[in-house]
Structure formats: structure tokens, C-alpha cells
């Protein structure tokens, strides 16, 4: 339980704030909605001690009666997880066709008595539609305690493929999460790291999380816009920035390490995962995206 309130507990106690700035994970997500190339790429960045200690959970949960305020009765999902954490906080997909990744964001103030972001991300695994996802993230009646970003697409929806980036902030003076949603139409792409790009009125912590995000966005601006899977993998595995590269190696300056990298191909319906830099290593596995589980 306490692992899921890693930011809220120290701030509520008014201790450990300096540690909060420098002892966090990161991640980069890239959505590419191109012609014949509908892709979501994600680097999962954490403390180097977690390398080889992340794992996949594939679950089918069925309850006789609807559960919680969302009335959830049946869930099916596959998600990358950290030990001791609820599924939903990294990247994964559900049997309704939701494919997603999460970016941690560090607002300066985390609100006690609100819903931890880990819980909202776990609830997101039950979402059938974009409307339901917004309802979960907005969390009317309580609101989020912290900040994060969700990159998602619903592959079962009719019409063109769309990606959505939802930035969620802490519900400081409200009973629901402040939220901004960007929708990517065909022909567009979007990079998100560990800073607000639209909820910029919410003050954020200074420190490595913000600095590394600025470096990654600056590096992305130096190269051509991604057009295909090869371009996506090339950018997310980039190590040209000597201080804060996309694919992070846990150096003295940047002790955060990329412990997994994933690419979802929504047209081929595959999820490819690397544990080491794709520039020098093969994927450890490629999974089919199964959206037709029995419910």
C-alpha cells in the first residue's frame, strides 16, 4: 500500500522533499499515427537495481457482482509491473483494445486525501472506451493526489486510428483531477516525457526529472520527425546526449536506467519488448495483442 503513495506520504509529513526531487523514475513515450504505421513506443526508466526485476502480469478477473464505484465486473489485461506494485503503472493493454503507457510527472505539491496515481492507472485497465478512461482519470468526487501522463489508443473503435495523451494533475482545490487531453489524428506524432506540456500552470519540482525531460525534448528537436517503426526505435534508443539520453544507462550524473523498452504495433497487433538497448541487442520477446478474451 505504502509503495503506491511514494510521493504523497513524504510530502504530507513535510519530510524528505529533497529526496523526492532526485529519487524517482522517468520514461519517454512516443505516439506515431502514420500511414501504415500506428505505433506506441515507451522506455521504462527506473533505478538500476530494478533491472531484470520487472515482469508481465496477464490476468482475467471476473466478479459475480459489480465492484467499486465504476461497477467493474470483468477485466482482462496484460501489463508490465514492478515488484510490489499494482499493474497499470508502466505500459500494457486490455482486452477491450486499450493500449497505453504512463509517464510520471512531479508537481510541486502532492495532495493528501486524494487518490494515488497508481490506483487510477490500475483502474484504467478496465476502461472500454475513451469516455470511460476520462471518467476514471478525472475521478470526480476525489481527484488525483499526484501528476502523471497517459498515452493511449483504443484499437477497437470505429473510424480512423486515434491516439490520446492525457495529462493529469493533483486535485489541490477541487474534487476532481485537472486534466488536459491531446488527440492525435492520422499523420501526427507526439513525444511525452516527465513534465507537463499543457498543464503548465501547475508548478513542478526542479531536479533531474525536469532536467532530463528538457534534454530529451531538445534531442528530439534535433532529429527528423519519426515516420516509421525504425525511426521510433532509433529515437527511443538514442544515446547522443552525454548527460540525459533517451535510453538511460544509470551513470553517476543520471543514475536512472532504462530497464525495459516496448513498441506496440497496433496494425500488426504485436508488443515487442527489449531489456537492453535495441542498437546492440535483440528483443527479449514479441507478444500478440489479444483483444478477444472470453468474458
Secondary structure, DSSP 8 states (H G I E B T S, - for coil): -GGGGTTHHHHHHT--HHHHHHS--EEEEEEEEETTEEEEEEEEEEEGGGTT-EEEEEEEEEEEEEETTTTEEEEEEEEEEETTS-TTSSEEEETTSEEEEEEEE-BS---TTSB-HHHHHHHHTT--SHHHHHHHHH-TTT-BSSEEEEEEEETTSSSS--EEEEEE---SSSSS--EEEEEE-TTEEEEE-SS-SS-TTS-B--SHHHHHHHHHHHHHHHS----SHHHHHHHHT---SSSS-SS-B--SS--EEEEEEEEEETTTTEEEEESS-TTT---SEEEE-------
